[in-house]
Each structure stands twice: as structure tokens, then as C-alpha cells.
Amino acid sequence: MAGLLDGKAALVTGGGNGIGRATALALAREGARVAVADYEGAAAESTVAAINAAGGQARSLTGDVTEEAAVQQMVQATVAAYGRLDCAFNNAGIAPHQVEASGQPTHAWSERSFDRLIAVNLKGVWLCMKHELAQMKAQGAGAIVNTASIAGLIGLQNACAYVASKHAVIGLTKTAALEYAKEKIRVNAVCPGFIRTRMTEQAFETRGMVLRAMTPQGRAGEPEEIAEMVVFLCSDRASYVTGAAYQVDGGWTAM
């Protein structure tokens, strides 16, 4: 049986761990050739090794999504390897604890912490979209999925820059969806709830019971559950879906 993405070429940023790794594996399982990009080169190579061992086709890329030259090179390298870019999952992102702002209310954030988080989570998504959209426009079609968050739909205490960045990602997604709809380019976002990844380890260690209690399904999500939504949004089964932000959160935002 043919996969949902047979013959398509995909780029995944933040593909070395967590949601990015699970999605790269799922895209490959469905027949896509995958370029796996990550700031940590060894992590990207690990994901690629797993894909290739399973009979898929993948290559690793490294670079900082906050630097335009690096992003442009990622897109160009994907096209050089596979001839085109059909699907892009802009997933690279960081959390408050990664900029030394864990547990800090809005007034306590440093400018340095705020700027770095916005640079990765928002500017990085925009830079990726900028170069992906140009390539897809030249091809005449494509599908982009951006990683937002339930924090792009609601407020969360002690995460001001993170919440701001994820709200903005949804805004970018909707705007690009409108701008490129007639170019046959679809742009959507996925909004994970609390998913069990390296990024959320600290949160689950300190308040895991509370987080599970606040989720109607009573458990954390798994990266593979986000990956399945991304695969759908990249596939032709979602041909009439654009400008949407899908919650995959165990019911958190339904409350």
C-alpha cells in the first residue's frame, strides 16, 4: 500500500529530538524523503540513522534558524538532494528554562532572555517560511506546518515570551495561508499540549501531577501523537485545509 506522502520531499527543523524526531520518522514511514535539520548535528544524524535503518531516505542538516543564511542553506540543500520541497515542518523552538527564565513572571524576564526566545520561536519560523514559500511558489504547490502550542491560544503564567511567540506563530500561519492560497500552498499550525519530550522534562519533574490533573484525558501526550497530525496536514488528505491551528492537547483548551 502506498504511503500518504510517497515521492514527496520534506524538511523538518528541530528534527533531532521530541516532536521533530517523531515527525521525521512518521513522514519517512509514509514515503517522504526527509531532510532533518537540527542545531545539534549529532541529534539530526541520529534521527537520519533511524530513518535509513528502517528503509527510508533521509539526510541531516545543521544550522541556527535565527540566521537567514543558515535557513536558506537548509532549503537549498533539501532541494539539491531531492529536487523539490513539498512539505516543511517548522518545529525548532525553545522553552523559558532554556533561556534562564524558568518560573519568572513577566516583569522579571531579562531582555536577553526575551530576545533569544523570540528569535528562535518566532523569527526562526518566519525565516523558514520565507525561503520555503519562495521555493514552493516556484514549484507551484506545497504544504507547511508550523509548531505553535496551546500557549498560542491561551495564556500561561511565567512564560510571557513563549506565549507571545506562539500566538505570533499562529498569526504568521494565518497570514501566509491567505497570501499563498491561490499558489496552491497550504499553511497550517499544530498546537501541542503538554507532550513528553526533553523540553518538558523539567515541567513534568516539578509539577507533573498538576499538569496531568489539568488535562481532561489525565495524561501527557506523546510526540508521535503530534506527528500524526503533521503527516495529515502535509498530505493530500488535507487538501482543503489551510490557515488552521489544530489543538492536540488531550482536551486542555476545551475547558
C-alpha positions, 0 to 999 in steps of 0.5 A: 500500500502506498504511503500518504506522502510517497515521492514527496520531499520534506524538511523538518527543523528541530528534527533531532529530538521530541516532536521533530524526531517523531515527525521525521520518522512518521513522514519517512514511514509514509514515503517522504524523503526527509531532510532533518535539520537540527542545531545539534548535528549529532541529534539530526544524524541520529534521527537520519540513522533511524530513518535509513535503518528502517528503509527510508531516505533521509539526510541531516542538516545543521544550522541556527534558524535565527540566521537567514543564511543558515535557513536558506542553506537548509532549503537549498540543500533539501532541494539539491538532494531531492529536487523539490520541497513539498512539505516543511515542518517548522518545529525548532523552538525553545522553552523559558528554562532554556533561556534562564527564565524558568518560573519568572513572571513577566516583569522579571524576564531579562531582555536577553532572555526575551530576545533569544526566545523570540528569535528562535520561536518566532523569527526562526519560523518566519525565516523558514517560511520565507525561503520555503514559500519562495521555493514552493511558489516556484514549484507551484504547490506545497504544504507547511506546518508550523509548531505553535502550542496551546500557549498560542491560544491561551495564556500561561503564567511565567512564560510571557515570551513563549506565549507571545511567540506562539500566538505570533506563530499562529498569526504568521500561519494565518497570514501566509495561508491567505497570501499563498492560497491561490499558489496552491500552498497550504499553511497550517499550525499544530498546537501541542499540549503538554507532550513528553519530550526533553523540553518538558522534562523539567515541567513534568519533574516539578509539577507533573501531577498538576499538569496531568490533573489539568488535562481532561484525558489525565495524561501527557501526550506523546510526540508521535501523537503530534506527528500524526497530525503533521503527516495529515496536514502535509498530505493530500488528505488535507487538501482543503485545509489551510490557515488552521491551528489544530489543538492536540492537547488531550482536551486542555483548551476545551475547558 
